[in-house]
């Protein structure tokens, strides 16, 4: 399957597509989010005609959201691979942990985008393909971190997955206002320390 990030061959279409993705990244991150953003706003922010949205993204703002999710997923896996390069064991785990947190702080929209949360129920071909492509990016990131953490593989896999799930859970609770930022940071620090202790004990 061809990546949804494959660029059009026409230079003008590439510029239009990039402008729309940049506009969506900015507008969807506002408090009103995806659902509160109109195609007119997207066209205005990108500086293009409204019809250009549909010529580049036939499903309108849902398809634009899906391709943006792939862009964020691609950036995420590249950042995670770069973070663990040259590291192993506890150091690789620490770098991955910190980069994962930093990525979501840099990209507050990423948590929703990577789950394609706002287009749940949409059945365009682009949205379906995006779900598969984003899963692939997340799997690559997971595999890269597990490989860097190294032996024993079973322990590395268990710790990486538990930390990943734990961070996601804490980010979700904080986003919903169920815990405040200070408590989230404290629990994240505890999780980081526990992961390091478990990896150290296994080697």
N, C-alpha and C positions, 0 to 999 in steps of 0.2 A: 504494500500500500504506500503510495506517495505521501510524503509528509505534507501536512496542511501549511507548513512554513515555507514550502517551495515557492520561490519568487516568480512572478510573471516575467516573461522574456522582454516585454515592452517596458522601456524605462519610465514612461509616464505613468503606466499602471502601477509600477513598483513604488513610485513616489506617492501616488494616491493611497495605495494600500498601507504604506508605512505611516502616512499622516493619519489615516483612520485608526490604525492600531494605537498610535500615540494618543490620539484624542480619547479613545475608549479607555485606555489605561488611566488617564487623568479623570475623566468624568465618572467612570464606574466606581472610582475610589471615594467619591464624595459620600456624605451621609445618606443621600437619597439613592445612591447605588445604581445598579443596572436598571431596575424597574422604574426608577424615577428619572431616567435619562431618555430623552426622545431622539429619534433619528435626525430630527431637525437640528438639535443641539450638537449631535455628533458631526453633522455636515458643516455646521457653522464653525465649530472648533477646529476641524481639520482644514477648513478653507476650501471646501470642494462643493460641487453641486449635489443635491440630494440624490439624484439619479445615479451618481457615481457609487453610492453605498451599495445599491442593489446590483450594479454591474460587477462589483468586486466581491460582494457578499450577498448572494441571492436570497438568503434567509434573513436579511436585514441585521438588526442589532444582535440577534441570537447567534447567528453565524460569526459575526464579528467577535462576540464574547468567546465563542469556542476557539477561534484561531488565536485570540489573545491568551487564552488558557494554555495553548500549545507553546506560545512564545515564552510565557512565564515558566512553564515546565522545562523547556530547553535551557533557559538561563539558570534555573534551579539546579539541574543536574550538572551543568558546567561548573557552577560555583562549588558544589559539594565535591566533585572530583578534584578541583583545584585545591580545596581546603585540605584534603587528606594526602595530597601528593608528597611523597618523601617521608611520610610518617607511618608509624605502625603502633599496634597495641594501644595502651592508654592514651598516648599522645594523639593518635589518629582519632580515637573516640572523642577526645576533648575538642579537637579541631572541628570535627563533624558536628558535634553538639552545638558549639558556639556559632558556626556558620549557619546551621539550620535556624537557630534563634535570630541571628542577625538578618538573615534573608527575610524572614517573616516580619521583622520590625521595619526593614527597608521597604517591603512590599506588603502593606496591610491588606491589600486585596487578594493576595496570593492564596490565602487559606480558602476563600470561597471559590476562586477561579480554579484551583487545582482539583476541587471536588465538583466543578461545574454546577455548583449549587443553584445558581440563579436561572439556569436553563433546564432544571429538572422537569422531565415530562416533554421536553421538545424532542421531536423525532426527525429533524432534518438530517440528511446524509452527513453534513459537516459536523453537526453536534455528535452524532454517533461515532464518526471517525475520530473526533477530538477526544472522546472518552477513552478510546483504545490508545491513542497516541500519548495522552497524559499518563495513563497507567504505565506505558512503556518507559517514559521518562522517570517516573517515581521508582520503578523497578531498577533502572540503571543506577540511580542514586543510592538506593539501598544496597545493591550488590557491590558497588564501589566502596562504600563505607565498611561493609562486612569484610571484604577482601583486604582492605587496609588494616583493619583491626587485627585480623589474622587468627592464628591458632590460640586455643582450640576453636575450630569453626563453629561448633554447636553453641559454645558460650558466647562467642562474638555475635552470632546471629540473634541469640536470645536477648542479649543486652541491647543491641542496636534497635531491635524491634520494640522492646519495652520502652526504651528512651524515646523513640519516635512517637509511639502511641501516647506516652505520658505527656510529652510536650504538646502534642496536638490537643489532648484533653484539657490541659491547663490553659492553652490559648483560647480554646472554645469557651471555657468557663469564664475567663476574663472578658472575652468579647461580649458575653451575655450579661456581664455585670454581677455574676454570682460570686466571684472573688475579686478583690481589688488588685492593683498592680503590684503592691508591696508583697501581698501574700503569694501571688503567682511567682514573683521573683524568688521568694524564699523557698517555695516548693521546688522550683526549677533547680536552684542551687543544691538542695538536698538530693534531688534525682541525679544530678551530675556527680556528686560525691559518692553516692551509692553505686553508680555505674563504674566509677574508677576503682572502688574497693573490690567489687565483684570481679572485674577484669584482672586486677592485681593478684587476687587470691587464686585465680585459675591458671596462672602461668608458672 
